[in-house]
Amino acid sequence: MFWNWRKRLILEKVDSPEGKELQRLVKEIESFAPTEYRIERAEYYYNYATIEKYMNPLLALLRLISKNTRQAEMGLAQARELFFALKRFWDVNSKVSMYEAAQDNRFLLKYKELFSLFYGKAAPSHNAIADWLESIRLEFKAQKSGPS
């Protein structure tokens, strides 16, 4: 994947069902995502399709993003799904547990940035995202400590 001089997204031709699905998802996402973040989406997300082990986690993440185009109306369930999908994408080798990811400031910044990059002004409020993260942290903290 690369950008031409007019900054139009051009996906490499991938002769596989995954490549065709990736092209469809990117086209769908680019129809509603803010144009000012097009380069960032390509660099931080779409480019990873060229690395085989990232393809399936990337597709899962992009499927969720493409199906939730109105993020201002997103609830905790969809926010959790995005959290899990983003964690699987950024940690393809599963070196970090979900609990550790929920505590990792760098990962949490990526999670917050995801909303800006893909939804722009239609993204949920910072307070809503903070509330979701707190719910996710509490859930994993409870799981880590085990039953009472």
C-alpha positions, 0 to 999 in steps of 0.5 A, spaced: 500 500 500 502 506 498 500 514 497 501 517 490 502 524 489 495 526 490 494 522 496 489 517 494 489 511 497 492 505 492 492 498 495 496 493 493 493 488 489 492 482 493 489 475 490 486 472 496 479 473 499 482 477 504 485 482 500 479 483 496 475 484 503 480 489 505 479 493 499 472 493 500 473 495 507 477 500 506 473 503 501 467 503 505 471 506 511 474 512 507 467 514 505 465 516 512 472 517 515 475 524 516 479 526 510 484 529 514 487 523 517 487 519 511 495 518 511 495 516 518 490 511 517 494 508 511 500 508 515 498 506 522 493 501 520 492 499 512 499 498 511 500 492 516 496 488 511 502 487 507 505 483 513 501 476 513 500 475 521 497 482 521 492 481 516 486 477 520 486 482 526 486 488 521 480 485 518 477 484 524 478 491 526 476 494 520 470 490 520 468 493 526 469 500 524 466 499 518 459 497 521 459 502 526 459 508 522 455 513 527 460 512 533 456 518 537 451 513 539 456 507 540 455 504 547 459 500 552 458 493 548 461 496 541 467 500 545 469 493 548 469 490 542 473 495 539 478 495 545 479 487 544 480 488 536 485 493 537 488 489 542 489 483 538 491 487 532 497 491 536 499 485 540 499 480 534 504 475 538 499 476 545 505 478 549 500 482 553 494 480 557 487 484 556 488 486 563 495 489 562 493 492 555 487 496 559 493 499 564 498 501 558 498 508 557 501 507 550 495 502 548 490 507 551 492 512 547 492 508 541 485 506 543 483 514 544 486 515 537 482 510 533 476 514 534 479 520 532 482 517 526 476 513 523 470 518 526 473 525 527 468 529 530 463 524 530 467 520 535 464 519 542 466 524 547 472 524 551 468 523 557 464 517 554 471 514 552 474 515 559 468 511 562 468 505 557 476 505 559 474 505 566 469 499 565 474 495 561 479 496 567 474 494 572 472 488 569 479 485 567 481 487 575 475 483 577 477 477 572 485 478 575 483 477 582 478 472 581 472 470 585 471 473 591 
